[in-house]
């Protein structure tokens, strides 16, 4: 038993001596992440425009197009096409009106079951009704058919030499929340020693929610290649005044890396510790 204990102590001392003589080196490393979408077939990218709503203080359609084009110019190998932002809400409205009118004319020619035909036409007309102002997410739903309009996007692709088309929806809405929030507070004891303690405080907070949906369309065929939805939220103290545009850019900064990783390989930077 004594011999075994002696060997154990000797091993520990040897290990401690080896560690004390070891040098540590931190080496920066980069881990590549493959893109979610293969864009090798495209040389150009067109950020066409977005159907947007929520806050009236920010034109989310225009600002999103500007920001994504700027990011793609510096962080993508695709050539960014400079073009006017497409008024997609107007395009979707114009595309829906003929369908509604066509349904009404067909119902008028029915002879056998007039009541059933009339109710069907009324339902079809309501399903095609597009809200003029988008305030909530449910207001976006009637516009979703536009992204499945293969012929429309194929025509856009032909106009701009068959690029990869980026479009979708952007909701940027004001948000309020109340509840208990944990924060740190400095306290001092009777000897003047400082320490930080967590406390829970009931607070009224306000901010914004940003929820974009990016749709990637093949400009050669008009077909959707990929779509992805993101959500970010930011809250401030109720007495803090922050411009809506500043909050929009702060939230977009969080989303940009995920957006770019869809189109091009990104690198995660870290460190690795080596012993010598």
VOBA-1610 file (N, C-alpha, C; in pm, whole numbers, padded with zeros to 5 digits, always signed):
BEGIN
Unk+00082-00120+00000Unk+00000+00000+00000Unk+00086+00125+00000Unk+00196+00121+00079Unk+00285+00236+00086Unk+00357+00257-00046Unk+00398+00149-00110Unk+00468+00159-00239Unk+00376+00218-00345Unk+00248+00172-00346Unk+00152+00224-00443Unk+00130+00372-00421Unk+00117+00413-00296Unk+00098+00554-00266Unk+00219+00636-00309Unk+00337+00581-00289Unk+00459+00652-00328Unk+00464+00671-00479Unk+00422+00566-00556Unk+00422+00578-00702Unk+00322+00683-00748Unk+00208+00688-00681Unk+00105+00787-00717Unk+00154+00928-00694Unk+00216+00948-00578Unk+00269+01082-00546Unk+00376+01122-00645Unk+00460+01027-00682Unk+00568+01056-00778Unk+00510+01095-00913Unk+00404+01026-00955Unk+00342+01057-01084Unk+00282+01197-01082Unk+00216+01233-00971Unk+00156+01365-00961Unk+00262+01474-00963Unk+00371+01451-00892Unk+00479+01549-00891Unk+00541+01566-01030Unk+00555+01455-01103Unk+00611+01462-01238Unk+00518+01539-01331Unk+00388+01513-01316Unk+00291+01584-01400Unk+00292+01732-01369Unk+00300+01766-01237Unk+00302+01907-01198Unk+00427+01975-01251Unk+00540+01904-01248Unk+00665+01961-01297Unk+00657+01985-01449Unk+00594+01890-01519Unk+00583+01903-01664Unk+00494+02021-01701Unk+00384+02037-01626Unk+00293+02148-01654Unk+00361+02280-01628Unk+00441+02286-01518Unk+00507+02412-01483Unk+00609+02452-01589Unk+00659+02356-01665Unk+00758+02387-01767Unk+00697+02401-01906Unk+00563+02391-01913Unk+00496+02395-02042Unk+00458+02538-02078Unk+00479+02573-02204Unk+00438+02703-02255Unk+00307+02687-02331Unk+00221+02787-02319Unk+00091+02785-02385Unk+00092+02883-02502Unk+00040+02840-02615Unk+00030+02926-02732Unk-00114+02923-02783Unk-00171+03040-02806Unk-00302+03051-02867Unk-00285+03082-03014Unk-00337+02994-03098Unk-00326+03010-03243Unk-00463+03041-03301Unk-00477+03151-03372Unk-00607+03182-03434Unk-00637+03083-03547Unk-00762+03039-03552Unk-00804+02947-03657Unk-00934+02999-03719Unk-00959+02958-03842Unk-01082+02993-03912Unk-01147+02866-03964Unk-01274+02849-03931Unk-01349+02731-03975Unk-01447+02772-04083Unk-01432+02723-04205Unk-01524+02763-04313Unk-01660+02694-04298Unk-01763+02767-04334Unk-01899+02714-04334Unk-01951+02717-04477Unk-01995+02605-04526Unk-02043+02598-04664Unk-02175+02673-04677Unk-02197+02740-04791Unk-02323+02812-04811Unk-02442+02718-04822Unk-02558+02768-04786Unk-02679+02687-04792Unk-02730+02669-04935Unk-02692+02764-05022Unk-02743+02765-05159Unk-02627+02767-05257Unk-02631+02679-05356Unk-02528+02676-05459Unk-02559+02782-05564Unk-02477+02888-05568Unk-02502+02998-05662Unk-02395+03001-05771Unk-02326+02891-05791Unk-02217+02887-05890Unk-02268+02910-06031Unk-02396+02886-06055Unk-02452+02904-06189Unk-02483+03049-06221Unk-02470+03138-06123Unk-02506+03278-06142Unk-02382+03367-06136Unk-02385+03471-06218Unk-02281+03572-06214Unk-02331+03703-06155Unk-02462+03722-06154Unk-02522+03846-06107Unk-02627+03817-06001Unk-02653+03916-05919Unk-02760+03906-05820Unk-02840+04035-05824Unk-02971+04021-05823Unk-03062+04135-05822Unk-03143+04132-05694Unk-03118+04228-05606Unk-03203+04246-05488Unk-03321+04330-05536Unk-03430+04264-05568Unk-03538+04327-05645Unk-03624+04421-05562Unk-03660+04380-05441Unk-03749+04457-05357Unk-03823+04366-05262Unk-03895+04427-05169Unk-03964+04350-05065Unk-04103+04408-05041Unk-04193+04322-05003Unk-04322+04367-04954Unk-04306+04389-04805Unk-04326+04512-04761Unk-04292+04547-04623Unk-04410+04614-04554Unk-04401+04615-04421Unk-04505+04678-04342Unk-04462+04691-04198Unk-04554+04740-04116Unk-04526+04760-03974Unk-04517+04907-03941Unk-04397+04953-03907Unk-04375+05091-03868Unk-04376+05183-03990Unk-04445+05296-03978Unk-04446+05394-04086Unk-04323+05484-04082Unk-04242+05472-03978Unk-04123+05556-03965Unk-04006+05508-04049Unk-04014+05385-04098Unk-03904+05327-04176Unk-03961+05265-04303Unk-03904+05300-04417Unk-03937+05234-04543Unk-03854+05107-04551Unk-03906+05000-04494Unk-03829+04876-04482Unk-03795+04817-04618Unk-03878+04841-04718Unk-03849+04791-04852Unk-03722+04857-04906Unk-03720+04989-04909Unk-03606+05062-04964Unk-03480+05040-04882Unk-03491+05046-04749Unk-03372+05033-04664Unk-03313+04893-04673Unk-03397+04791-04683Unk-03346+04655-04692Unk-03275+04632-04823Unk-03330+04684-04931Unk-03265+04671-05061Unk-03128+04738-05059Unk-03122+04860-05008Unk-02994+04932-05002Unk-02891+04857-04919Unk-02934+04807-04803Unk-02839+04742-04713Unk-02787+04611-04772Unk-02876+04529-04828Unk-02833+04401-04882Unk-02743+04420-05004Unk-02774+04516-05088Unk-02688+04542-05203Unk-02549+04585-05157Unk-02544+04670-05056Unk-02415+04716-05005Unk-02333+04600-04949Unk-02397+04512-04875Unk-02327+04398-04816Unk-02280+04301-04924Unk-02363+04277-05024Unk-02326+04183-05129Unk-02212+04235-05216Unk-02203+04365-05230Unk-02092+04421-05309Unk-01956+04390-05247Unk-01951+04389-05116Unk-01822+04371-05048Unk-01798+04228-05001Unk-01903+04149-04987Unk-01887+04017-04925Unk-01940+03903-05010Unk-01960+03929-05138Unk-02006+03824-05228Unk-01932+03837-05360Unk-01913+03725-05427Unk-01847+03727-05557Unk-01943+03759-05670Unk-02072+03764-05640Unk-02171+03796-05742Unk-02171+03945-05772Unk-02196+03978-05897Unk-02205+04117-05938Unk-02344+04170-05904Unk-02350+04276-05827Unk-02477+04332-05782Unk-02533+04425-05890Unk-02656+04403-05928Unk-02722+04483-06031Unk-02785+04606-05967Unk-02751+04723-06017Unk-02813+04847-05971Unk-02936+04873-06057Unk-03051+04867-05994Unk-03177+04889-06066Unk-03277+04951-05970Unk-03383+05005-06026Unk-03489+05062-05943Unk-03552+04953-05858Unk-03590+04990-05738Unk-03656+04895-05649Unk-03796+04867-05702Unk-03829+04741-05715Unk-03960+04704-05771Unk-04072+04735-05672Unk-04181+04798-05719Unk-04297+04823-05632Unk-04384+04698-05621Unk-04340+04604-05542Unk-04402+04471-05541Unk-04546+04472-05491Unk-04579+04565-05403Unk-04719+04572-05357Unk-04810+04607-05474Unk-04769+04699-05557Unk-04848+04735-05674Unk-04853+04619-05774Unk-04741+04552-05792Unk-04738+04438-05883Unk-04833+04329-05838Unk-04832+04299-05706Unk-04920+04195-05653Unk-05067+04235-05666Unk-05096+04363-05643Unk-05234+04411-05656Unk-05282+04401-05800Unk-05199+04443-05895Unk-05237+04435-06036Unk-05257+04290-06080Unk-05176+04199-06025Unk-05189+04059-06063Unk-05314+03996-06005Unk-05362+04047-05891Unk-05479+03988-05826Unk-05608+04037-05886Unk-05612+04161-05936Unk-05738+04219-05987Unk-05797+04142-06104Unk-05719+04102-06205Unk-05780+04025-06314Unk-05843+03895-06269Unk-05780+03830-06169Unk-05836+03704-06120Unk-05971+03728-06056Unk-05982+03838-05978Unk-06109+03868-05913Unk-06216+03902-06014Unk-06181+03987-06112Unk-06279+04025-06212Unk-06321+03906-06295Unk-06225+03818-06326Unk-06258+03700-06404Unk-06354+03609-06330Unk-06338+03596-06199Unk-06428+03512-06121Unk-06568+03569-06123Unk-06581+03704-06118Unk-06712+03766-06114Unk-06786+03743-06245Unk-06715+03756-06359Unk-06781+03738-06487Unk-06825+03595-06507Unk-06745+03501-06460Unk-06782+03360-06475Unk-06904+03327-06392Unk-06914+03386-06274Unk-07028+03354-06189Unk-07155+03408-06250Unk-07147+03517-06325Unk-07266+03574-06385Unk-07323+03486-06494Unk-07242+03403-06556Unk-07289+03318-06665Unk-07343+03186-06617Unk-07336+03156-06488Unk-07386+03029-06437Unk-07537+03024-06441Unk-07600+02907-06469Unk-07745+02895-06480Unk-07803+02791-06388Unk-07728+02689-06351Unk-07788+02579-06277Unk-07795+02606-06128Unk-07686+02652-06065Unk-07686+02672-05919Unk-07634+02812-05892Unk-07723+02910-05910Unk-07684+03050-05898Unk-07640+03086-05759Unk-07709+03038-05654Unk-07673+03076-05518Unk-07537+03024-05479Unk-07509+02897-05516Unk-07378+02840-05484Unk-07268+02912-05560Unk-07296+02943-05687Unk-07196+03010-05768Unk-07165+03148-05714Unk-07269+03219-05668Unk-07249+03353-05614Unk-07166+03351-05489Unk-07190+03255-05399Unk-07113+03250-05275Unk-06968+03214-05302Unk-06948+03126-05401Unk-06811+03089-05435Unk-06734+03209-05489Unk-06803+03289-05573Unk-06740+03407-05630Unk-06706+03508-05521Unk-06798+03523-05425Unk-06774+03618-05316Unk-06653+03576-05234Unk-06642+03444-05206Unk-06528+03396-05130Unk-06398+03417-05208Unk-06404+03393-05340Unk-06284+03410-05421Unk-06240+03556-05422Unk-06339+03646-05431Unk-06305+03788-05431Unk-06243+03831-05301Unk-06295+03779-05188Unk-06238+03814-05059Unk-06098+03757-05043Unk-06074+03637-05097Unk-05942+03577-05082Unk-05837+03653-05160Unk-05882+03728-05265Unk-05787+03802-05345Unk-05770+03946-05298Unk-05851+03989-05202Unk-05843+04127-05154Unk-05709+04150-05086Unk-05639+04256-05128Unk-05508+04287-05074Unk-05517+04414-04991Unk-05474+04411-04866Unk-05478+04532-04783Unk-05386+04639-04837Unk-05434+04763-04838Unk-05353+04874-04889Unk-05239+04907-04795Unk-05260+04885-04666Unk-05157+04912-04565Unk-05132+04783-04488Unk-05006+04747-04473Unk-04969+04626-04402Unk-04926+04664-04260Unk-05007+04628-04164Unk-04978+04660-04025Unk-04936+04538-03944Unk-04989+04421-03980Unk-04961+04298-03907Unk-04917+04190-04004Unk-04866+04080-03948Unk-04819+03971-04031Unk-04931+03910-04115Unk-05051+03905-04061Unk-05161+03846-04136Unk-05193+03926-04262Unk-05155+04056-04263Unk-05178+04138-04382Unk-05084+04100-04496Unk-04977+04028-04465Unk-04883+03986-04569Unk-04933+03864-04646Unk-05016+03783-04584Unk-05054+03656-04644Unk-05114+03669-04783Unk-05204+03767-04810Unk-05259+03777-04945Unk-05156+03809-05052Unk-05039+03858-05011Unk-04935+03894-05107Unk-04841+03778-05140Unk-04850+03670-05065Unk-04754+03561-05081Unk-04759+03497-05219Unk-04875+03508-05287Unk-04887+03445-05419Unk-04788+03503-05520Unk-04744+03626-05496Unk-04654+03690-05592Unk-04523+03613-05607Unk-04471+03555-05498Unk-04343+03486-05504Unk-04353+03351-05577Unk-04475+03304-05598Unk-04496+03181-05674Unk-04532+03209-05820Unk-04531+03337-05858Unk-04565+03375-05995Unk-04442+03355-06085Unk-04428+03234-06137Unk-04310+03197-06213Unk-04293+03284-06336Unk-04400+03312-06405Unk-04391+03391-06528Unk-04341+03532-06502Unk-04386+03592-06393Unk-04343+03727-06362Unk-04193+03732-06334Unk-04146+03642-06251Unk-04004+03644-06214Unk-03915+03601-06331Unk-03969+03519-06419Unk-03893+03482-06538Unk-03875+03603-06629Unk-03979+03687-06639Unk-03968+03809-06719Unk-03866+03905-06659Unk-03867+03916-06525Unk-03766+04000-06459Unk-03627+03946-06485Unk-03612+03815-06481Unk-03482+03753-06507Unk-03434+03779-06648Unk-03523+03772-06744Unk-03486+03798-06884Unk-03441+03943-06902Unk-03502+04033-06828Unk-03468+04175-06840Unk-03328+04203-06787Unk-03285+04126-06686Unk-03155+04151-06622Unk-03055+04038-06644Unk-03069+03966-06755Unk-02971+03864-06795Unk-02962+03749-06695Unk-03074+03699-06654Unk-03085+03575-06574Unk-03005+03576-06445Unk-03028+03672-06356Unk-02952+03674-06230Unk-03020+03589-06124Unk-02953+03577-06011Unk-03017+03528-05891Unk-03098+03644-05834Unk-03225+03622-05808Unk-03314+03728-05761Unk-03339+03710-05611Unk-03323+03817-05536Unk-03351+03816-05393Unk-03471+03906-05367Unk-03572+03851-05304Unk-03692+03927-05273Unk-03750+03871-05142Unk-03876+03903-05113Unk-03937+03850-04991Unk-04023+03953-04921Unk-04035+03939-04791Unk-04116+04029-04709Unk-04034+04076-04590Unk-04069+04195-04540Unk-04002+04251-04422Unk-04108+04316-04334Unk-04118+04267-04211Unk-04206+04328-04111Unk-04119+04392-04003Unk-04138+04522-03984Unk-04065+04595-03880Unk-04170+04668-03797Unk-04201+04610-03681Unk-04315+04656-03605Unk-04275+04702-03465Unk-04341+04808-03414Unk-04318+04849-03275Unk-04366+04741-03180Unk-04303+04737-03062Unk-04332+04630-02967Unk-04315+04682-02826Unk-04403+04639-02737Unk-04394+04677-02596Unk-04403+04552-02510Unk-04331+04556-02398Unk-04335+04442-02306Unk-04308+04493-02165Unk-04376+04435-02070Unk-04355+04470-01929Unk-04331+04342-01850Unk-04252+04355-01744Unk-04223+04240-01661Unk-04098+04264-01578Unk-04057+04160-01506Unk-03939+04171-01421Unk-03813+04148-01502Unk-03716+04236-01480Unk-03588+04229-01550Unk-03476+04221-01446Unk-03383+04131-01467Unk-03269+04118-01375Unk-03155+04207-01422Unk-03104+04287-01331Unk-02990+04371-01363Unk-02894+04372-01244Unk-02774+04420-01266Unk-02672+04422-01162Unk-02664+04560-01099Unk-02646+04561-00967Unk-02638+04688-00894Unk-02520+04684-00797Unk-02449+04796-00790Unk-02335+04805-00700Unk-02383+04839-00558Unk-02329+04768-00460Unk-02359+04796-00319Unk-02228+04799-00243Unk-02228+04871-00131Unk-02109+04884-00046Unk-02146+04846+00097Unk-02059+04769+00161Unk-02085+04731+00299Unk-02033+04840+00394Unk-02039+04813+00524Unk-02001+04914+00624Unk-01852+04949+00620Unk-01772+04860+00556Unk-01629+04887+00546Unk-01592+04954+00413Unk-01695+04985+00334Unk-01670+05051+00206Unk-01629+04956+00095Unk-01646+04828+00117Unk-01610+04732+00015Unk-01723+04719-00088Unk-01684+04721-00215Unk-01782+04720-00323Unk-01808+04578-00371Unk-01935+04551-00401Unk-01970+04425-00465Unk-02094+04446-00552Unk-02111+04358-00645Unk-02221+04368-00740Unk-02320+04255-00712Unk-02447+04293-00697Unk-02551+04194-00667Unk-02660+04203-00772Unk-02718+04089-00812Unk-02830+04092-00908Unk-02959+04129-00837Unk-03038+04214-00898Unk-03169+04250-00844Unk-03272+04240-00956Unk-03396+04214-00918Unk-03506+04203-01015Unk-03594+04327-01002Unk-03619+04391-01114Unk-03696+04514-01117Unk-03806+04503-01220Unk-03925+04550-01185Unk-04035+04552-01280Unk-04019+04673-01372Unk-04019+04648-01503Unk-03994+04757-01598Unk-04093+04752-01714Unk-04126+04869-01763Unk-04199+04884-01889Unk-04095+04909-01997Unk-04095+04826-02102Unk-03998+04841-02207Unk-04068+04848-02343Unk-04003+04916-02435Unk-04057+04927-02570Unk-03943+04912-02670Unk-03977+04871-02788Unk-03876+04851-02890Unk-03939+04809-03022Unk-03869+04720-03093Unk-03914+04679-03226Unk-03885+04531-03248Unk-03964+04473-03337Unk-03942+04337-03385Unk-03919+04343-03535Unk-03812+04280-03580Unk-03781+04273-03722Unk-03793+04128-03767Unk-03879+04104-03866Unk-03900+03968-03914Unk-03898+03968-04067Unk-03781+03946-04126Unk-03774+03937-04272Unk-03783+03793-04321Unk-03838+03778-04439Unk-03838+03650-04509Unk-03767+03672-04642Unk-03654+03605-04660Unk-03577+03619-04782Unk-03612+03505-04878Unk-03649+03541-04998Unk-03685+03444-05102Unk-03584+03455-05215Unk-03521+03344-05251Unk-03419+03341-05355Unk-03480+03271-05478Unk-03481+03343-05590Unk-03548+03296-05711Unk-03449+03285-05825Unk-03462+03179-05903Unk-03378+03156-06020Unk-03430+03244-06133Unk-03351+03344-06174Unk-03395+03434-06280Unk-03405+03367-06416Unk-03351+03248-06433Unk-03360+03178-06560Unk-03496+03110-06577Unk-03551+03063-06466Unk-03676+02987-06474Unk-03791+03052-06398Unk-03761+03143-06307Unk-03866+03203-06225Unk-03905+03120-06105Unk-03839+03008-06084Unk-03872+02918-05974Unk-03799+02959-05847Unk-03863+02933-05733Unk-03802+02961-05603Unk-03699+02855-05569Unk-03579+02899-05536Unk-03471+02807-05499Unk-03464+02782-05350Unk-03492+02886-05272Unk-03475+02875-05127Unk-03546+02993-05061Unk-03598+02972-04943Unk-03656+03081-04864Unk-03626+03056-04717Unk-03609+03164-04644Unk-03574+03152-04503Unk-03626+03273-04428Unk-03680+03249-04309Unk-03738+03355-04226Unk-03654+03373-04100Unk-03633+03499-04063Unk-03557+03532-03943Unk-03642+03623-03853Unk-03602+03627-03726Unk-03672+03714-03631Unk-03574+03767-03528Unk-03573+03897-03511Unk-03491+03961-03408Unk-03576+04065-03335Unk-03544+04084-03208Unk-03621+04175-03123Unk-03525+04260-03040Unk-03562+04384-03019Unk-03482+04473-02936Unk-03576+04554-02848Unk-03538+04569-02720Unk-03621+04642-02623Unk-03536+04744-02550Unk-03597+04858-02520Unk-03531+04965-02446Unk-03617+05003-02326Unk-03557+05077-02233Unk-03636+05133-02124Unk-03744+05225-02182Unk-03857+05228-02114Unk-03970+05305-02167Unk-03938+05453-02181Unk-03848+05504-02098Unk-03814+05646-02104Unk-03700+05676-02201Unk-03649+05573-02268Unk-03540+05592-02364Unk-03596+05616-02503Unk-03547+05718-02568Unk-03593+05752-02703Unk-03488+05709-02803Unk-03522+05612-02887Unk-03431+05561-02989Unk-03501+05570-03124Unk-03438+05634-03223Unk-03501+05644-03355Unk-03529+05506-03414Unk-03641+05495-03481Unk-03679+05367-03541Unk-03576+05319-03641Unk-03519+05411-03720Unk-03421+05371-03820Unk-03295+05313-03755Unk-03253+05369-03642Unk-03137+05316-03571Unk-03163+05174-03523Unk-03283+05150-03472Unk-03319+05016-03426Unk-03323+04918-03542Unk-03374+04965-03656Unk-03380+04878-03774Unk-03240+04831-03814Unk-03144+04925-03821Unk-03008+04888-03861Unk-02941+04800-03756Unk-02970+04822-03630Unk-02911+04739-03526Unk-02961+04595-03537Unk-03088+04579-03568Unk-03144+04445-03583Unk-03094+04378-03711Unk-03081+04456-03818Unk-03032+04399-03943Unk-02887+04354-03930Unk-02809+04425-03849Unk-02670+04385-03828Unk-02661+04244-03771Unk-02759+04206-03692Unk-02760+04071-03636Unk-02793+03966-03742Unk-02872+04006-03843Unk-02921+03910-03942Unk-02830+03895-04063Unk-02751+03998-04090Unk-02671+03999-04212Unk-02581+03875-04224Unk-02509+03833-04117Unk-02424+03713-04133Unk-02502+03590-04177Unk-02622+03571-04123Unk-02703+03456-04163Unk-02748+03468-04308Unk-02782+03589-04350Unk-02821+03610-04489Unk-02704+03579-04583Unk-02587+03630-04550Unk-02471+03609-04636Unk-02428+03462-04642Unk-02448+03391-04532Unk-02408+03250-04529Unk-02494+03165-04621Unk-02607+03218-04665Unk-02690+03145-04760Unk-02627+03145-04898Unk-02554+03252-04932Unk-02502+03269-05066Unk-02354+03238-05081Unk-02276+03259-04978Unk-02132+03242-04989Unk-02078+03180-04862Unk-01963+03116-04875Unk-01901+03053-04758Unk-01853+03159-04661Unk-01877+03135-04535Unk-01834+03226-04429Unk-01734+03153-04340Unk-01663+03230-04259Unk-01562+03172-04170Unk-01591+03211-04027Unk-01585+03112-03938Unk-01597+03136-03795Unk-01457+03144-03737Unk-01429+03255-03673Unk-01295+03274-03618Unk-01291+03232-03472Unk-01182+03167-03433Unk-01163+03124-03295Unk-01015+03103-03267Unk-00985+03042-03154Unk-00846+03015-03117Unk-00831+02872-03070Unk-00711+02821-03086Unk-00678+02685-03037Unk-00552+02697-02952Unk-00554+02632-02836Unk-00442+02637-02743Unk-00349+02519-02769Unk-00221+02550-02789Unk-00118+02447-02808Unk-00019+02451-02692Unk+00026+02335-02653Unk+00124+02324-02545Unk+00262+02294-02604Unk+00362+02357-02547Unk+00497+02334-02595Unk+00591+02314-02476
//
